[in-house]
Amino acid sequence: MSSWGRLRKELRSRVVADLVGRIDIHYTAYEFMAFPHHKDANNMRVWLTLDKKEIFSSDFWDIRKLPIINEIEKRERRWVFYPEAEELGARCVNHYMLALKTYLNSPIEEARTAELPLIRALFWVDRRVGRRTLLKHKPAEDEHKLVKQFYELRQSSMRSQQMKVGQTDS
């Protein structure tokens, strides 16, 4: 299994039981001919899905291989990335990968205050986050929309779980 495969498997195992199969993270990297008779350009993409619908994506292009960029700019900036990536604080796909590995190897409390919003979002759907923590904390008003969306998803999951318990008690 590739290192991405292991990382993805571990990330999936951290999702709270009610949301397993609903949330997924994907990664791809591919090369293609950017211009005739020129070396391939690299494109990498990370995206999240909820109920098999894409809710976030971030693309990165390795611009050193694109002939339309002048030599000085090639040396100064390796990656071109889309606004979604910058919004989440990532400079390249490797930044995401490093952050995800750090998330998996750190105490859960650190994820709630992590620099990268993707990690703060994962905090809310992590099985290690208990009911009391969910009731005690919530995202700030100016928090990234992905973090708020995962918080609401977990709250909704918790409410439906409480309703199931209430029905079985009757």
N, C-alpha and C positions, 0 to 999 in steps of 0.2 A: 504494500500500500504506500502511496506517495506521502510525502510529508504533509501536503495539503489535505489528503484524505484522512490522515490521523488527526490533524488539527480540526477538521470539520466534524469528525466523529466525536471528538472530545467536547467540542462546542455544543453539539446536539445533545450530548448526555447531560449537560448542565441546565437545559431548559426544563422548567417546571412541568410536571406530568400532564396537566391539562392542556398545555400548549405544544407538546411534542407532536411533530408532524405538521404543525401549522406555521412555525417559523423555521426558515432555513437560510443559510448563507452560502453563496456561490462565488467561485473565482475562476477566471479563465485568462489565459495568455496566448496570443497567437501572433504570427507574422504573416505579412502579405506584401505583395509587390506594390509599393507606393507609386512608383513611376517606372515606365519601361526602361530597361537596361540599368536599373539602380538596385542597390541592396535593399533587402526587406526592411520594413518599418515594424516596430513592435507596438502592440496595443495590449493593455492589460485591463481587466475589468473585475470589480467586486460588486456584488449586489445582494440585497436581502429580499426575501419573499415572505409574504404572510398569506396563508391560504392559497398558495401557488401564484399569487399576484405580486408583481414587483412593487416594492414600496420605497426602495432606495437603490441607487446605483452610482458608481463612480468609475470613470474611465481615465486611463493614463496612457499617454503616448511617449515613447522614447524618441525625442526629436533629434537626437544626434544622427539618426539615420535618414532624416528627411532632407533632400537636396535643396529645398527652398529656404532653409534657415541658414543664415550666414555663419561663417566659422567662429566668430567671436561669441555669438549668441549660443552656439552649440557647446562651447566650453563653459559658459557661465550658467546655463540652464539645461539640465539634462531632460527633465520631464515637463510636458505640458499636461495640465490636469484640468478637469472641469470644475465649475463652481461648487458642485455638491461635495467634491473631495475637500476643497479648501474650507467649506462650511463645517465639515466634520474634523478639520484639523489635520488631515493627511496630506503628505507631500508626494507619496508614491504608494504603490500597492505594498511594497515591503514595509512601509510604515504601519499599514493595517495589520500585516502578518505579525510583526513584532509586538504590536499592541495586543493582538488576540492571544499570542503566546504568553505575554506578561499577565494578562487577565486570568488565564487558566492556571498560572503558577503563583498567584498572589491571593492574599486573604480577600474575601468578598467585600469587606468594608472599604477597601481601597478602590474598588470599581465604582462605587457611588460618587466619588469625588475625582475620578480620573480626568485627565486633560482631554482625551479624545471622546467626543460625544457618543461614538459607536459603543464604546465600553460602558459609558454611563447608561446607555439604552439597554445593553445586555444585562446589566445589574438588575433591572426591574423584572426580567423574565427568568432569572437564575433560580434554580431549585433550592439554593442555599439561603435565599432571602425568605425569612419567615413572615408570618402574619403580623406580628407586633412591629417589625421594621416597616412593613408596608403601611401600617396605620400611623406610625410615628413620623415618617418622612414622605415628602412628595417633591417633584421637580419644581424648580423656580419658575416664575412666570415667563422669564426671558430664555428659558431652556430651549434647546434644539427640538424641532418638531418630531424627530425620530424618538428621542428620549420620552417626550410626552406621550407619543403613540404607544410605546411599549409599556409605560406606566399605566395608561388607561386599559390596555389589553390585559395586564396582570390584575388590575382592580376588577375588571369584568369577569375574569376567570375566578377570582376569589369569591365574588358575589354569587356566581352560578354554583360554585362548590358549596357555599353555605346554604343555598336553596335546596340542593340535593340532600344535604344532611338533614335539613328541616323536614323534608318530605319523608325520609326514612324513619324519622323519630315519631311521625304521626301514626 
